[in-house]
Amino acid sequence: MITRGMREELARVTLTRKFAALTLRLWKKKERYDPTKLTVQAQ
């Protein structure tokens, strides 16, 4: 993100929000982390 021109502070916030959303989803659905279920965002 930083190499694409995003400020460091905004990159940290973005990654933290993504991690929090993933954690909340796994917690609510009582699932284990499975990296094959992740989608890759277009660059």
SULSULCOR-V29059 format. One record per backbone hydrogen bond with DSSP energy under -1.0 kcal/mol. NH is the residue of the N-H (numbers start at 1). CO is the residue of the C=O. E is the energy in kcal/mol with one decimal. If there is no record, write none. Layout:
NH,CO,E + NH,CO,E
This chain:
5,2,-1.7 + 6,1,-2.2 + 11,7,-2.2 + 12,8,-2.1 + 13,9,-2.1 + 14,10,-2.5 + 15,11,-2.4 + 16,12,-2.3 + 17,13,-2.4 + 18,14,-2.1 + 19,15,-2.3 + 20,16,-2.5 + 21,17,-2.3 + 22,18,-2.2 + 23,19,-2.5 + 24,20,-2.6 + 25,21,-2.2 + 26,22,-2.4 + 27,23,-2.4 + 28,24,-2.7 + 29,25,-2.3 + 31,26,-1.8 + 37,34,-1.9
